[in-house]
Amino acid sequence: MVNTAQEELEERKLYKMAQENIWLVSLEEYIKAGVHIGTRIKNKQMKKFIARIRSDGLAIIDVIKLDERLRLSTKLLSKYEPHQILAVGRREAARKPLQMLNKYTGINVYPKRYPPGLLTNPALDIFKDVDVVTITDPVLDRNALLDAYRTGKVTIAFVDTNNSLNYIDIAIPANNRGAKSLALLYYIIAREYLRNRGLLSKKGELPISHEEFMEKGLEEEEE
């Protein structure tokens, strides 16, 4: 009975938001991209971001909280110049989304294995002196996350249900494994960054769809 009541409450919230048209993208687009699909592993720190557990044990991420945190993060990012931001992602599915983020916003990206010293050694040619670091996966990008923390950067991270919230300033609960999910998430960041900085109108769109942010030929992961 408790689960049923909670599900009904969530459905009412989702319906109200849809009616008021306050999503960054439509609920349908979020669901189609699978941003809400978590894993069968549930870190206790992520409990507040889990809407329900499917019968097969898969955790479902609260899309309302995802949308709220994504909005908060893009507003924060828009206060910084592109050269003050670094987005990293070792996962293969993050490569194309990060490249497209750089193409449309100028934000620094590192779409591969994070090298030692990127954030900590000014003597290196690859050194990035930034104020904000965006992390695709706190597990795969752990070295970047730790360096960002040690050097006092603001850290924003996509966190799945198996992730820890340690060292993260703003956590965005989301599927950080799937190609479709990462494409949509980074598309929204790019678009909202440009909108908030006045480089796109409030209703303006990028000249391409979010599907063009997606790394092709990758199977969607479900754990």
N, C-alpha and C positions, 0 to 999 in steps of 0.2 A: 504493500500500500504506500509506503514512504517513497519508494522509487517511482511509482506511478504518479504520485502527487508532484514530485520534483520534475519529472519529465513533462507533465502538463504545464507547470510553471515556466519551464524553459521554452516550451512551444509558444506560450502566450507572449513571452519576451521577444522571441524571434519574429512572431507575427506582427507585433507592435512596431518593431524596428523596420520590418519590411514595408509596412503601411506608411511609416513616416519617412521612408527612403533615406535613412541615415547611415547606411552601410557604405564603406569605401568602394566596394563592388557589391553586386547583388549576392544574396545568400546562395542563389543557384550557382553562381560562378565559383564561390568558395567551395561548395559541396562537390561540384564537378571536378575541381582541381585536387580534391582530397586533402585540403589543408587541415581538416579536422581529424584525420586518421592518425591515431597515436600508435603505441606499441603494446605488447602484452606485459611489458615490464613497467611498473609504476613506481617512480621515485616518490617518497613521501612528501618531498618539497613541492611536487607538482600536483598534489591532491586538489588544491584550490582551483586548478585549471582544467580539471577533468569533469565533463558533464555527466558521463555515464560509462558503464562497462558493458560491452556487448556480451551476448551469451557465449561467444567463443573466447572470451577473455580479453579482447582487444579494447583498449581505452579510447574513448571518443573525447576529443578536445572541445572545450567550450568556445564556440565560434564568436559569441558575444565578447568574451574577454580577449580573444585573438584580435578582433576588430578594434577594440578599445586600445589595446597595447600597441597595435600597429599605427594607429592614429597618433598616439602620444609620441611614439618614436620618430615618426616622420616630422612632427612639429619641432621636436628637439633638433633633429638633423638639419632642418632648414635654417636654423640659427647659425650654422657654420658654413664656411666656404668649402667648395669641393676638395681643395688641397688639405683641409683640416680633418678630413674623414678618410678612414681606410676600412674597406669591407673585405673580409677574407673567407675562403671556403675551399677546403681540400677535397671535398666530395665531388665526384665527377659531374653529378647533376647540378652542381652550383657553378660550373665553369661558364656556360653560356649566359645564365642570368647575370653573373657578375660582369662579364664583358659588356653586356648590353647596358647595365647600370652605368658603367664608365662611359660608354659611348654617348648616352643621352644626358648625363649629368656632370661628367668630368670628375666624379668621385674616384679616389684611388682604390684600386682593387688588387687582390692577389689571389687568383683562382687556381691555386695549386698548393703543394706542401709548403707550409710556413717555414722560412729559413731562419736560423738563429741570428739574432742581431737586427732584424728588420725594424724593430721598434726601440732597440736599446743601444745600438752601436753607431754613433754618428760618423765613424770612420769608413763605414761601408758605403759603396755606391748605391746600394738598394735601400739605404736607411730612409724611413718615413717619419717625419716629425709631424705627428697629427694629434688631435685632441679627442677624437671619438673613434672607436673601433667597433665595427659590426661583425659579429661572429655567426657563421652559418650553423655550425654544430659544435657545442662545447666539448664534446668528446674528441672528435677528429681534429678540431682546431684548438686543442687544449693549450699548446705552447703559445699561440697568439693570445689566447685569453689570459694566461698567466703573465705574459709580458705586458699586456695592456694594464692589468691590475697593478703590477709592480711599478709601472711608470706613471701611474695616476691618470690613465685615460678613462673617459666615460665609456662604459661597455654596454652595448646593446646586443642581445643574442636571441636567435630563434631556439626555443627549447621544446623538445619532444617529451613525452611522458616518462621516458627513462633517464632524462637528464637531471643534473643537479643545478641549483640556482647560485651556487657559490661563485663569487667574484663577478657577478653580473649586476649591473645597475638597473637596466630595464630588460625584463624578460618578455619575449613575445611567444606565447604558447602556440605551437604550430608543427605540422609535419615537416621536419627539416631533412627528409630523406628523398622524397619523391620529386621527380623531374617536373611534373605538372605543378605541384605545390610550390616549389622554389621559383619557378618561372613567374607564377602569379604574384607571389610575395615580393619579389624584387621589382617586378613591373609596378606594383603599387608604390613601393618606396620611391622609385624613379619619378613616377607621375606626381605623387604628392610633394616630393621635394621641389620639383619645378613649380607646381601650383603655389606652394607656400612661399616661395621666393619671388613670385610674381612673373615667372618666365613662361607660365601657362596660365590661362584664365581659370577661374574657380571651377568651371565645368570642362576645362580643356582636356584633351586626350593626347597621348603620344601618337605619332604617325603610323605606328604599328600596333598589332594586338599583343596581348600577353603571351599568346602561343609562340610568337617569334622570339621570346626570351628563353624558350625551352631547349634544353640539350636533347637532340633527337636520338632515337635508337636505344633508349635506356628503359629497362623494365621498372615498373613501380614496385617499391619495396613495401612489404607488410610483415611486421614481426609479431 
